[in-house]
Structure formats: structure tokens, C-alpha cells
């Protein structure tokens, strides 16, 4: 437990309540572990030899969730846990890049271009959709 949490716990303990002030690294690490497991599950469910659907799905969904939290004005702790931690580990630029090059190298140049364009366009559209939902009061 961090010194801040210990001091808070000992002070609050006298009053019968314990406050917990998690360190940002704990929030990001916990979220990262959850996001990595979720990404692995998506990969297992939707894997395809022809097109990297799991990578596209996690990048678009992660962009939407992170955008939604940002536009809703989530707290710093929520952004650390969900945005940086879960969404950061859930989404993947490195897999997207490698898969795009692999598609190109195996001769599927049009699919490689579609993958690159799709990841960028759909991820940005997902963030735009999140912004539209928040700005119109749906969320």
C-alpha cells in the first residue's frame, strides 16, 4: 500500500472508515491485465486466416470506449483504469501494423490497404460516434 493510502487508512481507521487512494500505476496495470485478457478472448473468438478481424474489432471498440469516457468527462482514475489500462492493452497498433505488412507480403495488397484504411477510418468514426452520442445527450 502506498504511504498516502497507509496514512489515509490509519487516519480514517480511527473514524471507522478506510479510504483507498490507488496509485495511478496500479490502476493502469490492473486495467492493462484486464484489457490484454479481453483482447486474447476476442482473438480466440474471431480469428481468420483471410483478414485480421480481431485486431480491427478491438481497435474500433477500444477507440469508441476511450472516446466516450473522454467526452463524458471521466475522472482521472477512471481514465487511468479504463482508458489507458483496459483500452490501451485491448487495442493494438503493433498487431495492426504487422498484420498489414504480412497481408502485403503474401500478395494481398488490396486487403492490406483495406485493413490500413479500415482501422484508421473506423477507429476515427467510432470516436466521432462517441462524441455525437455525448454531444446530443444520449449519454
N, C-alpha and C positions, 0 to 999 in steps of 0.2 A: 504494500500500500504506500502511496506517495506521502511525503511529510505533510503535505497540505491535507490529505484525506485523514491521516492519523490525528492531526491537530483538530480537525473538524469533528472527527468521531469522538475524541476524548472530551471535547467541549460539549458536544451535543449529547454524549452519553450521560452526562450529569443531569440533563433535562429529559432523558428517556427516549430520545430520538437519535438516530445515526444518519448523518448526511454522507453522501458519497460523491466525491468530485473526481471523476475519472480523468486520467491523463489523456491528452489527445492521441498519443501513440497507442494506448490501449484500445481506444475506440477504433482507430484506423486498422490496427492489427486484427481485432475481433471481426470487424466488417470485412476485412480482406479475406479472412479464413472462410467466412460465410459466402462471399462472392465467388471465391475460387471453387468451392464445392458446388454452388449453383451452376457455374459455367460448365464444370465437368458433367453435371447431370444433363444439361442442355445438349452438350456434345454427344453423350451416350444416346439420347433420345432421337436426335435429328441428323446424325452423321450421314453423309452421302459422298460417294466417290466422284460424282459429276460436278457438284457445286458445294462450296463451304457454307451451307445454310446455317449451321450453329453459330458461326462467327458473325454472320450478318444479323441474325436474330439477337444475339447478346449485345452487339454494338448499338442497334436501333433501340432496343428496350432499355438498356443502360443509359443511353443519351436522353430518352424520354423521362426516366425516373429522376436522373440528376437535374435535368432542366426543370422538371416540375417542382422539386424541392427548392431549387434556387429561386424560381419565380414566386413560390409561396412564402418565401422569406424564412426558411427553416433556420433553426438555431445553429450556432457553430458546432455544437456537439452532434446534432443530427446530421449536418453536412459531413462531419468527420467520419461518423459511423457508416452512414448510408451512401453519401456521395463519394467521398474519397475511398473509404474502405470497401463497401459492398460493390458499388458501381465500378470503382477502379479495378478491382480484381475480376469482376464479372465481364467487363468489356475488354477488348484486346486489340490493340493496334499492331502488335508484333505478329500475332497469328494471321491477321488480315493481310499484312504485308507479305509474309512468307507464302501464304496460300495464293495470293495474286501472282507472285513470281512463279510459283510451281505450275499454276494454270498456263501461264505464258510459255514456260519452258517445255511443257508437254504438247504444245501446239494449239491449245485452246485460247488463242489470242482474244477473240471476241468475248469469250466468257471471262477472261482476265479483266478486260476493260469494263465489262458489265459489273463484275464484282467490285472493282475500284469505284466506279461511278455510283453503284447501288449503295455501298457502305457510306460514302460521303453524302449523297443526296438524301437517302432515307434517314440517316442519323440526324442531319440538319433539319429535315422535315419533322422528325419526332420532337426535337427541341422546339421548333416552331409551333407544333401542335400543343405541346405542354404550355407554351406561352399563351396561345389562343384560349385554352381552357381556363387558365388563371385570369387572363385579362377580361374574359366575358363573364366571369363569376361562376363558372361551372364548379370550380374548386375553390 
